[in-house]
Every structure is written in structure tokens, then in C-alpha cells.
């Protein structure tokens, strides 16, 4: 069994988030407490307006809470300056979004290289790592393709490759299958399952039960509070619906 740190990757204490003041105030989060340990695969579920996207933004250091505490790998995020937060977003967290967020004029390889450029990785190493990440999601023959030349599923796999290229300890995926058909959804979820089996911690936002059932743990949010927290499989085991992918292991390169 792999050693797991006793310190949670994510620890939230009584987190609140309020937008606006007075009678117009919107209470997006109302005292959320949550711990996520290394190697877990957590789906956060909720309807539109439940607070799940606000929670994801705070976990990803894209927004700050109104009150409460957020510790990331034991570090109080509220005490970090903007440069330190930027470093965390670029090196520690890999983001995957519903809308892919790819640069339309850049190739798949160039899109995956982008966070490595920000991280100061040299050109040769940057290209090697980007190519390895694309290989890992089954896109070895798409290095030179621009987003318009690829299907939605392929574009999302480029986004996953971009997220893993920096070798983050935490992956955050916000409705990553929302724009995909069922075949592409299965492909992306199989990649997430393999990445998690290799030890990657994943937090995924979804409103689809069919997607959440692939996670080891399902946290349901309603009206800014956690209303259910269900463990579907052990942290140290495979995800409940784990299936092997035809793609190379993350980090492999031909």
C-alpha cells in the first residue's frame, strides 16, 4: 500500500462566501467544512446555484472565502500573496474546464506547453513533457492539430494533457464532460480513473449522477451547505467503475 500523508491535500473549515451586501446579499457558501486526502477522487454534485462552482473556485485559488479557513497541503491560503497564489495555480493544481479553454490559433502541442512556459521550463524539456502528456491521453498523432481540427472529446483530452503536463498534485475538473457525447465522456472518465489509480488526487464538479458514480466519494451541495457525503470506494483502491484505457500511462513518451 502506498504511504498517504496524514495532512489533507484540501482542508476547509466553516467556509462562507457572500456576494453583495444587505438585502441583496447572496450567500453562496454557508459554513462548508471538507477534507480531501491524497489519492482520493471526489465528485462534488449540486444543481445550478447550489454553491458547487464557488467551492471549486476557492479550492482552485481563483477566489477567496468571506470567512473560514482553507489549508492546501497544510498551508493557509489566505496568508499567501498573489505571486505565491499564482505559483500554486501553475504548479500544484491542474485545471480542466467544461469549455476546454484552448487557444484557437495554437496547436495541441503549443496549448499543452503553455503552463510549462509560465513555469519557466526550457524549450526542449517543455516540448518533451507536452508530447508525453499528449501521448498519455491518446493524442500522439494530433500534436500539430489546432482545436478547430479536433472533435470535442479530443479537445478535452488536450485540456487534460495540459493539466497533467506540470505534474500537479491536485486536479480540479469543472463539468469536464458537460460538452461531450457519451463516447467522449467515457474516454475522459477512463483517463481520470487511470490518473487517480496512479496516485493523482482529483476533485470533479458535476451535476450528472452517471459521472459522479465514477468517483470514490460523492459530496452533494445544496443551498451553500454539504447535505450528503458518501464514500463509494476506499482511497487506496481503484475508482468504483475503473476501466483500463488504451492510452499510455501518464508521463510515458514514445
KEKE-3310 file (N, C-alpha, C; in steps of 0.2 Angstrom, whole numbers, plus 5000, padded with zeros to 4 digits):
npx = (5004:5003:5011:5001:5000:4997:4992:4979:4976:4967:4959:4945:4937:4923:4919:4913:4905:4900:4891:4889:4879:4869:4851:4852:4862:4870:4871:4883:4890:4888:4896:4904:4913:4926:4937:4950:4960:4976:4976:4963:4947:4935:4919:4910:4894:4879:4864:4862:4867:4869:4881:4892:4901:4907:4913:4923:4930:4936:4944:4952:4960:4956:4947:4942:4937:4924:4923:4931:4942:4955:4966:4979:4988:4992:4995:4990:4980:4975:4985:4994:5003:4999:5008:5013:5001:4998:5009:5005:4994:4999:5008:5005:4991:4981:4970:4955:4942:4925:4923:4935:4945:4956:4969:4964:4972:4983:4993:4989:5000:5007:4997:4997:5010:5009:5007:5019:5028:5025:5029:5043:5050:5062:5064:5067:5064:5051:5044:5046:5039:5026:5023:5024:5013:5002:5003:5000:4986:4981:4984:4994:4996:4991:4998:5001:4989:4976:4963:4951:4952:4949:4939:4926:4929:4942:4948:4945:4953:4965:4965:4965:4978:4986:4984:4990:5003:5011:5013:5004:4999:4986:4971:4958:4943:4930:4915:4919:4914:4903:4901:4902:4899:4892:4902:4914:4914:4915:4928:4936:4933:4938:4952:4953:4951:4962:4973:4970:4971:4985:4989:4985:4977:4960:4947:4931:4919:4901:4885:4879:4874:4878:4891:4897:4896:4908:4917:4927:4921:4907:4901:4888:4880:4869:4861:4872:4877:4884:4875:4876:4888:4896:4905:4911:4921:4937:4950:4963:4961:4955:4945:4927:4921:4932:4940:4952:4962:4966:4976:4993:5002:5002:5014:5022:5031:5034)
npy = (4994:5011:5025:5037:5054:5061:5073:5082:5085:5095:5106:5112:5124:5128:5137:5151:5161:5176:5186:5203:5215:5218:5217:5213:5203:5188:5172:5161:5151:5142:5140:5128:5113:5103:5089:5083:5069:5064:5055:5053:5053:5064:5068:5083:5087:5095:5106:5120:5135:5130:5131:5124:5128:5139:5134:5126:5136:5143:5132:5131:5142:5153:5162:5170:5165:5172:5171:5159:5145:5140:5127:5121:5108:5109:5122:5139:5146:5159:5167:5169:5178:5187:5182:5170:5163:5162:5154:5142:5139:5137:5127:5117:5114:5106:5112:5108:5112:5114:5121:5119:5129:5132:5139:5145:5148:5140:5125:5108:5104:5116:5122:5113:5115:5128:5131:5126:5135:5146:5142:5142:5132:5125:5126:5113:5103:5107:5104:5090:5086:5091:5083:5070:5071:5073:5060:5052:5054:5049:5056:5056:5058:5070:5081:5093:5098:5110:5117:5118:5108:5097:5085:5087:5079:5076:5088:5091:5081:5086:5097:5090:5084:5096:5100:5089:5090:5098:5091:5091:5090:5090:5088:5098:5098:5105:5102:5093:5085:5091:5096:5085:5070:5054:5044:5051:5056:5044:5041:5052:5050:5038:5041:5050:5040:5032:5041:5044:5031:5030:5038:5052:5065:5070:5082:5084:5093:5091:5089:5077:5061:5050:5053:5056:5043:5037:5041:5040:5045:5055:5071:5080:5096:5109:5124:5130:5122:5107:5093:5079:5066:5054:5039:5029:5020:5014:5025:5020:5011:5006:5017:5016:5012:5009:5007:5000:5011:5013:5021:5027:5026:5040:5052:5044:5042:5041)
npz = (5000:4996:5004:5013:5016:5032:5032:5026:5008:5004:5015:5023:5033:5040:5029:5021:5009:5003:4992:4988:4998:5012:5009:4997:4997:4992:4998:4994:5000:5015:5028:5025:5028:5024:5021:5010:5006:5000:4985:4984:4975:4971:4969:4967:4969:4963:4960:4948:4955:4968:4975:4972:4961:4966:4977:4970:4964:4975:4981:4970:4971:4964:4969:4984:5001:5011:5025:5037:5035:5023:5020:5010:5007:5020:5021:5025:5014:5014:5019:5009:4996:4980:4970:4976:4976:4962:4959:4965:4958:4945:4947:4957:4955:4943:4930:4923:4912:4907:4895:4888:4885:4876:4866:4851:4840:4841:4841:4847:4854:4857:4865:4876:4880:4886:4901:4905:4900:4907:4919:4917:4911:4901:4883:4876:4885:4889:4877:4876:4888:4885:4874:4879:4888:4879:4872:4883:4884:4873:4861:4852:4838:4835:4838:4830:4827:4827:4838:4831:4822:4828:4837:4850:4861:4859:4860:4874:4879:4876:4884:4897:4895:4896:4909:4916:4912:4920:4930:4942:4960:4963:4954:4947:4941:4932:4928:4917:4907:4902:4889:4880:4870:4874:4871:4871:4884:4891:4887:4893:4907:4909:4908:4919:4929:4927:4930:4943:4949:4947:4957:4958:4965:4963:4961:4956:4948:4945:4938:4935:4939:4932:4930:4942:4948:4945:4954:4969:4980:4984:4986:4990:4987:4993:4992:4997:5007:5013:5010:5009:5010:5003:5004:4991:4987:4993:4998:4994:4985:4968:4958:4958:4946:4938:4923:4912:4901:4883:4882:4884:4900:4911:4908:4901:4886:4869)
capx = (5000:5006:5010:4997:5001:4992:4989:4974:4978:4962:4955:4941:4934:4917:4919:4907:4906:4894:4892:4885:4878:4862:4846:4854:4867:4869:4876:4884:4893:4886:4899:4907:4919:4928:4944:4951:4966:4980:4974:4956:4944:4929:4914:4905:4887:4874:4861:4864:4866:4870:4887:4897:4906:4910:4918:4928:4934:4940:4949:4957:4964:4954:4943:4943:4931:4922:4926:4933:4950:4957:4973:4981:4994:4994:4997:4984:4979:4973:4991:4998:5002:4997:5013:5013:4995:5000:5014:5001:4989:5003:5012:5002:4984:4979:4963:4951:4936:4920:4924:4941:4949:4961:4970:4962:4977:4989:4992:4988:5007:5008:4992:5000:5016:5008:5008:5026:5031:5024:5033:5050:5053:5066:5061:5067:5061:5044:5041:5046:5034:5020:5022:5022:5006:4998:5004:4996:4979:4980:4984:5001:4995:4987:5002:5001:4982:4973:4957:4945:4953:4948:4932:4925:4932:4949:4949:4945:4959:4971:4965:4968:4985:4989:4983:4995:5010:5015:5013:5001:4997:4979:4967:4952:4939:4924:4910:4923:4911:4897:4900:4904:4894:4893:4908:4920:4913:4918:4936:4939:4932:4943:4958:4953:4952:4969:4977:4969:4974:4992:4990:4983:4971:4955:4941:4927:4912:4897:4878:4877:4875:4882:4898:4898:4897:4915:4922:4927:4917:4902:4899:4882:4880:4863:4860:4878:4879:4885:4870:4877:4895:4896:4911:4909:4926:4942:4955:4969:4959:4954:4938:4922:4920:4938:4942:4959:4962:4970:4982:4999:5002:5004:5021:5025:5033:5036)
capy = (5000:5017:5029:5043:5059:5062:5080:5083:5090:5101:5106:5118:5124:5133:5142:5155:5166:5180:5191:5209:5217:5219:5213:5210:5198:5181:5168:5156:5145:5144:5136:5122:5110:5097:5087:5078:5067:5062:5049:5052:5055:5067:5072:5087:5087:5100:5109:5126:5139:5126:5134:5120:5131:5144:5130:5124:5142:5144:5127:5132:5148:5158:5166:5169:5165:5178:5169:5152:5144:5135:5125:5117:5104:5112:5130:5143:5150:5166:5171:5169:5184:5185:5179:5164:5160:5161:5149:5137:5138:5135:5121:5112:5112:5106:5113:5106:5116:5112:5124:5117:5135:5131:5144:5143:5148:5136:5118:5104:5104:5123:5123:5109:5118:5135:5131:5125:5141:5150:5139:5143:5126:5127:5124:5106:5100:5109:5101:5083:5085:5092:5077:5065:5072:5071:5053:5049:5054:5046:5061:5056:5060:5076:5087:5099:5100:5116:5115:5118:5102:5091:5084:5090:5074:5077:5095:5090:5077:5091:5101:5086:5084:5102:5100:5085:5092:5102:5086:5094:5085:5090:5090:5101:5097:5109:5100:5092:5081:5094:5097:5079:5065:5048:5040:5055:5056:5038:5042:5056:5047:5032:5044:5052:5034:5029:5046:5043:5025:5031:5042:5059:5067:5073:5084:5085:5096:5088:5088:5071:5055:5045:5055:5055:5036:5035:5044:5036:5049:5060:5076:5084:5103:5112:5130:5133:5118:5100:5089:5072:5064:5046:5035:5024:5015:5016:5030:5017:5006:5009:5020:5010:5010:5009:5003:5002:5014:5011:5026:5026:5029:5047:5053:5040:5046:5036)
capz = (5000:4996:5010:5012:5021:5037:5031:5020:5002:5005:5022:5023:5040:5040:5024:5019:5003:5002:4986:4989:5005:5014:5007:4990:4998:4990:5002:4990:5004:5022:5033:5022:5030:5020:5020:5005:5007:4994:4981:4983:4969:4974:4964:4971:4965:4965:4955:4947:4961:4974:4978:4970:4957:4970:4981:4966:4963:4981:4981:4965:4972:4960:4973:4992:5005:5015:5032:5037:5033:5018:5020:5004:5009:5026:5021:5025:5008:5015:5021:5003:4992:4974:4967:4979:4973:4955:4958:4967:4952:4940:4948:4961:4953:4936:4929:4917:4912:4903:4889:4886:4886:4872:4862:4844:4835:4843:4840:4853:4857:4860:4871:4882:4883:4889:4908:4906:4898:4913:4924:4916:4909:4895:4877:4874:4891:4888:4871:4878:4893:4882:4870:4884:4891:4874:4872:4889:4883:4866:4855:4849:4831:4835:4840:4825:4825:4831:4841:4826:4818:4833:4840:4857:4865:4858:4863:4881:4881:4876:4891:4902:4894:4898:4916:4919:4910:4925:4936:4948:4965:4963:4948:4948:4934:4932:4922:4911:4902:4900:4882:4877:4869:4878:4870:4873:4891:4894:4886:4898:4913:4909:4909:4926:4933:4927:4933:4950:4951:4948:4964:4957:4969:4959:4963:4950:4949:4940:4940:4932:4943:4928:4930:4949:4950:4944:4959:4975:4985:4981:4991:4987:4990:4991:4995:5000:5013:5011:5013:5009:5009:5003:5001:4986:4987:4998:4994:4992:4980:4962:4957:4958:4939:4935:4917:4909:4895:4878:4881:4888:4907:4912:4909:4896:4880:4864)
cpx = (5004:5005:5006:4999:4995:4988:4985:4977:4974:4959:4952:4937:4929:4918:4913:4909:4899:4896:4887:4883:4870:4857:4847:4860:4865:4874:4877:4887:4891:4889:4901:4913:4920:4935:4945:4959:4970:4977:4967:4953:4937:4925:4910:4899:4883:4870:4864:4862:4867:4876:4893:4903:4910:4915:4924:4933:4939:4945:4954:4961:4962:4949:4944:4937:4930:4924:4927:4940:4950:4964:4974:4988:4996:4995:4990:4984:4978:4979:4996:4997:5000:5002:5013:5006:4995:5004:5010:4997:4993:5006:5009:4995:4984:4972:4961:4944:4931:4921:4931:4947:4956:4962:4969:4967:4983:4987:4991:4995:5008:5003:4995:5006:5015:5010:5016:5030:5031:5028:5041:5054:5056:5063:5061:5063:5053:5041:5041:5040:5027:5018:5020:5015:5001:4998:4999:4989:4977:4980:4991:5001:4992:4992:5001:4994:4979:4966:4951:4946:4951:4941:4932:4929:4940:4952:4950:4951:4965:4971:4967:4976:4989:4989:4988:5002:5014:5016:5011:5000:4990:4976:4960:4948:4932:4919:4914:4920:4904:4896:4902:4899:4896:4900:4914:4920:4917:4926:4939:4938:4937:4950:4959:4954:4959:4973:4976:4972:4982:4994:4988:4977:4966:4949:4937:4920:4907:4890:4875:4879:4879:4889:4901:4900:4904:4920:4922:4923:4913:4900:4893:4881:4873:4862:4866:4880:4880:4879:4871:4885:4896:4902:4909:4915:4932:4947:4961:4967:4957:4947:4933:4921:4926:4939:4948:4958:4967:4976:4987:4998:5004:5011:5025:5026:5036:5042)
cpy = (5006:5021:5035:5048:5060:5069:5080:5087:5096:5100:5112:5118:5130:5139:5145:5160:5169:5186:5197:5210:5218:5214:5210:5205:5191:5177:5161:5150:5147:5139:5129:5119:5104:5095:5082:5076:5065:5055:5048:5055:5057:5070:5076:5089:5093:5103:5116:5131:5136:5128:5129:5123:5136:5140:5128:5130:5144:5138:5128:5138:5153:5163:5165:5169:5171:5177:5161:5151:5139:5133:5120:5114:5107:5119:5134:5148:5158:5171:5172:5176:5182:5181:5171:5160:5158:5155:5142:5135:5135:5128:5115:5110:5112:5107:5110:5109:5113:5115:5123:5123:5134:5137:5142:5143:5144:5129:5115:5105:5110:5124:5119:5112:5125:5135:5130:5131:5146:5148:5140:5137:5128:5123:5116:5102:5101:5105:5093:5082:5086:5086:5071:5065:5070:5064:5050:5049:5052:5050:5061:5059:5066:5082:5093:5101:5106:5114:5114:5111:5096:5091:5087:5085:5075:5083:5094:5086:5081:5095:5096:5085:5090:5102:5095:5086:5095:5097:5088:5088:5085:5092:5092:5101:5100:5107:5097:5088:5084:5095:5091:5074:5059:5045:5045:5056:5050:5038:5046:5054:5042:5035:5047:5046:5032:5034:5045:5036:5025:5036:5049:5060:5071:5075:5086:5088:5093:5089:5082:5065:5050:5046:5054:5048:5033:5037:5040:5039:5054:5064:5080:5091:5105:5118:5132:5128:5111:5096:5081:5071:5057:5044:5029:5019:5018:5021:5026:5012:5010:5013:5015:5008:5010:5004:5005:5006:5011:5015:5024:5029:5036:5048:5049:5044:5041:5040)
cpz = (5000:5002:5008:5017:5025:5036:5025:5014:5003:5012:5022:5030:5039:5035:5022:5013:5002:4996:4988:4996:5006:5011:5000:4991:4996:4994:4998:4994:5011:5027:5030:5025:5027:5020:5014:5005:5000:4991:4981:4977:4971:4969:4969:4966:4968:4959:4954:4953:4968:4978:4976:4966:4961:4975:4977:4965:4969:4982:4976:4966:4967:4963:4980:4995:5009:5023:5031:5035:5028:5018:5014:5006:5015:5027:5020:5019:5009:5016:5015:4999:4985:4970:4969:4976:4966:4954:4960:4961:4946:4941:4952:4959:4945:4935:4923:4917:4906:4896:4886:4887:4883:4868:4855:4839:4836:4842:4847:4857:4861:4865:4877:4885:4887:4896:4909:4905:4904:4919:4923:4914:4902:4889:4875:4879:4890:4883:4873:4883:4890:4878:4874:4886:4885:4872:4877:4888:4876:4860:4852:4842:4830:4837:4836:4824:4830:4833:4836:4822:4822:4835:4847:4862:4865:4861:4871:4883:4880:4882:4897:4901:4897:4906:4919:4917:4915:4931:4942:4953:4965:4956:4950:4941:4935:4926:4916:4906:4899:4893:4877:4876:4874:4877:4872:4880:4894:4893:4892:4905:4914:4911:4916:4930:4933:4931:4941:4953:4951:4954:4963:4961:4964:4962:4957:4951:4943:4943:4938:4937:4939:4929:4937:4951:4949:4949:4965:4981:4982:4987:4987:4991:4988:4995:5000:5006:5010:5014:5013:5007:5009:5000:4997:4985:4991:4994:4991:4987:4973:4962:4956:4951:4935:4929:4914:4902:4890:4878:4886:4895:4907:4912:4904:4889:4875:4860)
residu = (UNK:UNK:UNK:UNK:UNK:UNK:UNK:UNK:UNK:UNK:UNK:UNK:UNK:UNK:UNK:UNK:UNK:UNK:UNK:UNK:UNK:UNK:UNK:UNK:UNK:UNK:UNK:UNK:UNK:UNK:UNK:UNK:UNK:UNK:UNK:UNK:UNK:UNK:UNK:UNK:UNK:UNK:UNK:UNK:UNK:UNK:UNK:UNK:UNK:UNK:UNK:UNK:UNK:UNK:UNK:UNK:UNK:UNK:UNK:UNK:UNK:UNK:UNK:UNK:UNK:UNK:UNK:UNK:UNK:UNK:UNK:UNK:UNK:UNK:UNK:UNK:UNK:UNK:UNK:UNK:UNK:UNK:UNK:UNK:UNK:UNK:UNK:UNK:UNK:UNK:UNK:UNK:UNK:UNK:UNK:UNK:UNK:UNK:UNK:UNK:UNK:UNK:UNK:UNK:UNK:UNK:UNK:UNK:UNK:UNK:UNK:UNK:UNK:UNK:UNK:UNK:UNK:UNK:UNK:UNK:UNK:UNK:UNK:UNK:UNK:UNK:UNK:UNK:UNK:UNK:UNK:UNK:UNK:UNK:UNK:UNK:UNK:UNK:UNK:UNK:UNK:UNK:UNK:UNK:UNK:UNK:UNK:UNK:UNK:UNK:UNK:UNK:UNK:UNK:UNK:UNK:UNK:UNK:UNK:UNK:UNK:UNK:UNK:UNK:UNK:UNK:UNK:UNK:UNK:UNK:UNK:UNK:UNK:UNK:UNK:UNK:UNK:UNK:UNK:UNK:UNK:UNK:UNK:UNK:UNK:UNK:UNK:UNK:UNK:UNK:UNK:UNK:UNK:UNK:UNK:UNK:UNK:UNK:UNK:UNK:UNK:UNK:UNK:UNK:UNK:UNK:UNK:UNK:UNK:UNK:UNK:UNK:UNK:UNK:UNK:UNK:UNK:UNK:UNK:UNK:UNK:UNK:UNK:UNK:UNK:UNK:UNK:UNK:UNK:UNK:UNK:UNK:UNK:UNK:UNK:UNK:UNK:UNK:UNK:UNK:UNK:UNK:UNK:UNK:UNK:UNK:UNK:UNK:UNK:UNK:UNK:UNK:UNK:UNK)
# end
